[in-house]
Amino acid sequence: MEYRLVNHGDDGTESAHPVAEPFTTIGRAADNLVQLTDREVSKHHAVIRRDGEGWQIEDLESRNGVVLNGTRTPKAAIVSGDRIEIGPYTFAFEAVAPQTPFPVAKEPTGPATREALYRLIGGKRAEETINPR
């Protein structure tokens, strides 16, 4: 299963950041996978890493800490739906449902199909519509 951090802006915008395995770094410096520009965010603020079957977030000794579901924490397990605050940013940690392709219908054949096509194109024969003379 894939995960992401989603920030819902006050102006109604939404930004999503994929959480990569084995870890995703968060901070102000350009070498972070999730780069946040506010000065309240440390250069290397936090890391989200795979922990066996789950995930955990760890504060990297930042000045303003990491708040998980309203409680400041140095390190904690996280699950989909948790709220993570880093500086002025609030993220939802979300599981992303895998994308499954829509099934491809087989091309219909037979007299019923020709009749439906005949009605669909306004009474003209299919051959006249496809290859007009």
N, C-alpha and C positions, 0 to 999 in steps of 0.2 A: 504494500500500500504506500502511496506517495502522500507527503504532507506539505503544508505551506503555512507561511505567516501572512495573515491578511490584516491590513490597516485600513480602517474606515475613517476617512477624513471628515472634518466638520462640514465641509462643503458638499458632501455626498459622494465624493470620489472614493475609489477603492484601489489599493495597490496590493498586489500579491507577490510574495517572494517564495520560490520553492525551497524546501528544506532538503539539502543534499546529504547523502550518506558518504562517509561515516560521520561528518560533522559540518555544521554551518556556523560561521563566525559572524558576529554582529558588532558593529561599531562605526566610528567616524572615519577611520583610516580607509584608504582606497583598496587595501588588500583584503577587506572583509567581503564575504559573499553577500551580506545584507549591509549596505552602507547607508548610514543615517547622518544627516548633516548638522543637526542641532548641537550646540555647544554643551548641552547637558549630558550628551552621550560621550563616553570615553572613546579613545582611539580604538581600543580593543575591549569592548564592554562585556560581551557575553558569548557563550558558545552553546549551541544545541547539538547534542550528539546521541547516536544510537546507543542504547544500553540494553543489550540482550534483545528481547522482543519489543522493548518500548523505547522511549526517548527521555532525555533529561536536559534541563537547562542549568548552566553554571555561570555565576557571576565571575568575571575575570578580575576581581579586586578593583572594580570600577568605583568612581567617586560617588555616584548616585544610586548604585545598586540595581537589582532586578526585583520587580514586584510580580508575584504570581498569584492571581486570583485575590488581589487585595493585601497580600502579605509579603513583606520583603524577605527574600530567601537567598542564601549563598549558593544552594544547589538543591534541585528537586526534580522528581519525576514529573513529566507532563503527558497529558492525554488530549485527544481531540476535544475541542470546546474550551480548553483553558485560556485564560486571559493573561497576557504577558505585557507588563509595562516597562519600557526602557526610556528614561528621560521623559519627554512629553509624548512619546509614541505609545499607543496601545494596540497590541496585536491579538488576533485570535489565532490559536494553533489549530489548524483544521486538517482532517484527513480528506484527501481528494479521491473521489470515486473513480475507479479505472474506467477509461473510455472504451465502450464496446461499440464496434461498428454496427450500423443498421444492417439487417439481413438484406441481401440483394435478391429481389424477386426474379424468378425465372421469366424469360420472355414468353408471354402467352402466345399460344398458337391455336389453330382450329377455326371452324366456321363461326363460333360465338364471338371470337375475338375480331374477326373480319367484320361482323355485323356491328359490334360496338364501335369499331373504328369508323365504319361507314356512317353511323349516326353522329359520332363525335365531330367529323369534318363536314357536317352539314349536308349529307346526302350525296356527296361526290364519291366516286370510287377512290379508294386509296391510291391506286396507280395514277389517277388524274391529279391528285393533290401532290404527290411526291414528284411526279414527272409530268408537269403540265405541258400541253402541246402548243 
